[in-house]
C-alpha cells in the first residue's frame, strides 16, 4: 500500500510540474508573440540569448524533473519539452519569424493571444 501511495504522490507532483511547465512556456510564448525575439534562438543575438537564458533554464530544469518522475512512473518522456527544444535554433532566411512561430505554438496549445 505504501508503494501505491508513493507512486500516487509522484504522479500528482508530475502533473503539477507539467502544469507549471506549460504555464511558464505559455508566458514565454506570449512575450515572444508580442515581438520579443530570442526564445526560439533564430538569430545569433547575444543580448536576446542572455534575456531568455533564465526562462530556458527554468523550462529545462522543470522538464528534467518531470522526466525523472515519468521514468520512475514508467511513462514516456515529456513530449512538450522535446518538441519545444526541437523547434529552437537557426532557420532558413525564408522561415517565419519568432513572433509568428510563438503565435502558432499558442494556437497549438489552445491559448488565444
Secondary structure, DSSP 8 states (H G I E B T S, - for coil): -HHHHHHHHHHHHHHHHHHHHHHHHHHHHHHHHTT---SS--S--HHHHHHHHHHHHHHHHHHHHHHHHHHHHT----HHHHHHHHH-S---TTS--HHHHHHHHHHHTT---
